[in-house]
Amino acid sequence: MTKLPRGLSGKKVIRALRKAGFYIRRQKSSHVIMRREDPFAQVVVPLHKSIDTGLTVEEFIELCDGDNNSIL
C-alpha cells in the first residue's frame, strides 16, 4: 500500500488543489476554505507546516468516494 506523502505543508496542498480547479473562498484563522464549482466540492486546508493524514492512498480514496475512482 502506498502512503500519502508526509510533510506536505498546507501551502503545498493549496497549490495542488488550485491546479485541480479549486479556488480560495475564504480564510478563518489558520484554515483556508477552498471550493470548486463543477462538480461542487469544498475543503478546509489547515495552514500547518506539515499535514499528516496517517492514511494510505487507497484508504483516502475509499473515504472520499467509496468506489476507488478519481478523488478529484
Secondary structure, DSSP 4 states (H G I P E B T S, - for coil): -PBPPSSB-HHHHHHHHHHTT-EEEEEETTEEEEEETTTTEEEEEE--S-B----BHHHHHHHHHSSSS---
